[in-house]
Amino acid sequence: MALFKTKTNPKVVPAQLKIPEHIAIIMDGNGRWAKKRMMPRIAGHKTGMNTVKRITTAASDLGVKVLTLYAFSTENWSRPNDEVSFLMQLPIDFFNDFVPDLIKNNIRVQVMGNIAQLPDGTQQAVQRAIDQTAGGTGMILNFALNYGGQIEIVAAAKQLAQQVADGTLMVDEITPENFSAALQTHALGDLSAPDLMIRTSGELRLSNFMPYQAAYSELYFTDVLWPDYSADDLLEAIASFTKRDRRFGGLNEKYESES
């Protein structure tokens, strides 16, 4: 089965689907969307914000438990200053507008990444959204904001190394379980690893997004640009996920019985 699929807009009945508990999305293509329309890049980011609202609602309605969105990477600081400034304003506008809907739909906001490096206004908007939605018991909307997977892994390694230096942990006691507990996704518990990782815009890489957690994630790449991404596109990705046999390094039952 090819990982790269063009949009075919299938007629998929949600009841036929196996819904992933945790979906992670690399929201890519805002700039190219704007360029195709001879518009500034920030126009693509603004339209992409509306796509976040649309896909959040769709994922929640489908019964997804965690939706993680790659909103801003540690590498994105290298972009032009005016674009970075706009991207720092987006969470403020998004949460001011969308938090009432999140509360109405019982959705809880979480954020991973180095929030302390963000502008004060952005930090305040993020924390306010976390606080206002803290009572939600439905889907977790988890934003990766100023996040880098390699930095996250190094920080976890340093944390465990410090415990070893302090004598509270032996080297041979380091396990995948306590390493995972040192990652920023630890608050998600058993749902920390995405079942399905989607990247829009046709790029075929993960771009430093959750490299440890995605070890056994099913990957789905689509050429649809993020501002154009629809609920039907999400259903198409889930339909592909439904057909896959997740073996986590083992054999499927049919193959094992025939061997």
Secondary structure, DSSP 8 states (H G I E B T S, - for coil): --SEE--------GGGS---SEEEEE---HHHHHHHTT--HHHHHHHHHHHHHHHHHHHHHHT-SEEEEEEEEGGGGGS-HHHHHHHHHHHHHHHHHHHHHHHHTT-EEEEES-GGGS-HHHHHHHHHHHHHTTT--S-EEEEEEEE-HHHHHHHHHHHHHHHHHHTSS-GGG--HHHHHHTSGGGGGGGG-S-SEEEE-TT--S-TTSSTTGGGG-EEEEE---GGG--HHHHHHHHHHHHH----TTS--HHHHHH-
